[in-house]
Amino acid sequence: MGKTIAEKILSEHAARSVSAGEVAVVKVDYVFTHDASGPLLLKQLKELGVSKLHNPLRTIIFIDHVVPSPRKEISNEQSALRRFAAEAGCRFHEAGSGICHQLMAEYYASPGQIIVGTDSHTVTAGALAAFATGMGATDVAVAAALGKTWLRVPETFRVEVNGSLQKGVYAKDIILHLIGLLGADGATYKALEFVGDTIDSLPISERLVLCNMVVEAGAKVGFTPSDDVTKKYLAERGRVEEFREIRSDDNASYERVIKIDAAALEPQVACPHSVDNVKPVSEVKGVKVDLVFIGSCTNARLEDLHVAASVLKGKQIHPETRLIVTPASKEIYIKAMADGTLSTLIEAGALITPPGCGLCFGALGGIPADGEVIFTTTNRNFLGRTGNPAAYTYLGSPATAAATALKGRIADPRDVV
């Protein structure tokens, strides 16, 4: 019997052949944490009596969630992380560098690796065919100390996506549609593997969107097989030597096969207060929106900002709607500034904030008022996620978000692109 991507990667790292359902102790390639959960990881290391990390150069600390810090308590915790990184010899990314998941794609992740982080959206790196998954601070602390962890090998859902996407329809619409089909717990501890001619045609920026949100259906990990698109991306990042092709064997065993006709897909919107409450944009078009946020590890890459700018160029957002844009990394910020994208967005009425998580998890950066409706490109919309349980959060693609900012109401991007 052939193996899936998950079975292949875990077999390599366990130094034995493993199959879905087995528990394996595996070596870990990268371990990371950030300012939201890093303080707890440091506490766990101290309680475990760990004085030396297994591989400091493969242990990374990011300051990305609360940037810049608005409170002395957070500043003190971020300062402790800086001191720990310096003393332990860890890699460290300062506030303003960007979101950990984006930076993992830019600098570290490559096919066949195992990456564990103290954040559920660690799964994002599956777009580069890495087995990347989020864990609690204690588990990640142990992985940092020992250089290995244990995992149950997940069963795999094969998601076949074929056909040409309509103009104005993106990977965000594919993954929202899939989550709507599966439900928020429909793929609990499964691996979601995206294949098909639609997936083959997607750039890495769009594949990152798909894998970023697999956890919203409960999945342990998501993958797009590595191919020439992956190789080109790694080459552009100066890491072409890390490329290798990883895909499932033709005779691999899948628990379930799901088929999606991309050509028939219209823009999708996740409605309050659950990410699986997904509807075609035609069913929610016209809902008045107070605030639009384009940001997060899901959809704040340069390509996303380009899409938004193409919708808003030479126009003004609706006078009763606010627009906040937070680039996912410093590199994206600089490139968007250099090519005029930020100017276009600012001239249209956008407020640009420093690279980081921004408004996504509701700690800073434009929290909506009571009763307000917010449309975001982020990955979660449960009650209170954006910092106010009295607000209503809708999710969609950057194109739908930009069209919504333009109209002041949820809009179909196909009407304006």
FENJO-V241535 format. One record per pair of residues at least 24 apart in sequence whose ideal C-beta (glycine too) atoms are under 6 Angstrom apart, sorted by the first residue. I is the first residue (numbers start at 1). J is the second residue. D is the distance in whole Angstrom. If there is no record, write none. Layout:
BEGIN
I/J/D
I/J/D
END
This chain:
BEGIN
1/253/6
2/249/3
2/251/4
2/252/4
3/249/6
3/252/6
4/156/4
4/248/5
4/252/5
5/193/6
5/223/5
5/246/6
5/248/5
6/154/5
6/156/6
6/191/4
9/112/6
9/131/4
10/153/5
13/114/5
18/153/5
20/153/5
20/155/4
22/153/5
23/152/5
25/148/6
25/150/5
26/114/6
26/151/6
27/148/5
28/114/5
28/116/6
28/143/5
28/147/6
28/148/6
28/149/6
29/113/4
29/114/5
30/58/5
30/108/6
30/115/5
31/59/5
31/116/6
31/140/6
31/143/5
31/144/5
32/60/4
32/117/4
33/61/6
33/118/4
34/62/4
34/64/5
34/65/6
34/100/5
35/63/5
35/65/5
35/66/6
35/78/5
36/65/4
37/118/4
37/137/5
38/81/5
39/77/5
40/137/4
41/118/6
41/137/4
41/140/6
41/141/5
42/84/6
44/137/5
44/138/5
44/141/4
45/141/5
50/145/4
53/88/5
53/144/5
54/146/6
54/147/3
55/147/6
56/88/5
56/89/4
56/90/5
59/90/5
59/144/5
60/91/4
61/85/5
61/90/5
61/92/5
62/93/5
62/100/4
63/94/6
63/95/4
64/99/5
64/100/5
64/356/5
64/357/6
65/357/5
66/363/5
67/95/4
67/354/6
67/356/4
68/95/6
70/364/6
96/354/5
96/355/6
97/330/5
98/328/6
98/329/3
98/330/6
98/355/4
99/297/5
99/328/5
99/357/6
101/297/4
102/297/6
102/328/4
102/329/5
105/208/6
110/242/4
111/226/4
111/244/5
111/246/5
112/246/5
116/140/6
116/143/5
120/215/5
121/212/6
121/297/5
123/211/6
123/214/5
123/215/5
123/221/6
123/222/5
124/208/5
124/211/5
124/212/4
124/297/6
126/211/4
126/221/6
126/222/4
126/223/5
127/204/6
127/207/4
127/208/4
127/211/4
127/224/5
129/223/6
129/226/4
129/246/4
131/221/6
133/220/6
133/221/5
154/189/6
154/190/5
154/191/4
154/220/5
155/190/6
155/255/4
156/191/4
156/193/5
156/254/5
157/187/6
157/190/5
157/192/5
157/256/5
158/193/5
158/254/4
158/257/5
159/192/6
159/194/5
159/258/5
160/195/6
160/196/5
160/259/5
161/196/4
161/198/4
161/199/5
161/260/5
161/262/5
162/196/4
162/197/5
162/198/6
163/198/6
163/261/5
163/262/4
163/263/4
164/263/6
165/262/5
167/417/6
168/399/5
168/413/4
168/414/4
168/417/5
169/265/6
169/267/6
170/397/5
171/206/4
171/209/4
171/210/5
172/209/5
172/397/4
173/265/6
173/267/5
173/268/4
173/397/6
175/210/5
175/213/5
176/268/4
176/270/6
176/278/5
177/265/6
177/268/5
179/216/5
179/217/5
179/275/6
179/276/5
180/276/6
180/278/3
182/217/4
183/276/5
184/276/4
185/218/5
186/217/5
187/217/4
187/218/5
187/219/4
188/218/4
189/220/5
190/219/5
191/221/5
192/219/5
192/222/4
193/223/5
194/224/5
198/262/4
199/224/6
204/233/4
205/301/5
205/303/4
209/298/6
212/297/6
212/298/5
213/379/5
216/275/5
216/379/6
267/400/5
267/413/6
269/394/6
269/396/5
270/381/6
270/395/4
271/394/6
272/392/4
272/393/6
273/382/5
273/383/4
275/381/6
281/412/5
284/410/5
285/410/6
285/412/6
286/409/5
287/410/4
288/409/5
289/321/6
289/373/5
289/375/5
289/404/5
290/372/4
290/373/5
291/322/5
291/368/5
291/374/4
292/323/5
292/375/5
292/401/5
292/404/6
292/405/4
293/324/5
293/359/5
293/376/4
294/325/5
294/377/5
294/398/5
294/401/5
295/326/3
295/358/5
296/360/4
296/378/4
298/378/6
298/379/5
299/377/4
299/398/5
300/326/6
300/327/6
300/328/4
301/328/6
302/332/5
302/335/5
302/336/6
304/398/4
305/336/5
305/341/5
307/398/5
307/399/5
308/398/5
308/402/4
309/341/5
309/344/4
309/345/6
311/402/4
311/403/6
311/416/6
312/348/4
312/402/5
313/344/5
315/348/6
316/348/6
316/349/6
317/348/6
317/349/4
317/405/4
317/406/6
318/408/3
320/408/5
321/405/6
321/408/5
323/349/6
323/350/4
323/405/4
324/351/5
324/366/5
325/350/5
325/352/5
326/353/5
326/358/3
327/355/5
329/355/5
330/355/5
362/386/5
362/387/3
375/401/6
375/404/5
377/401/5
END
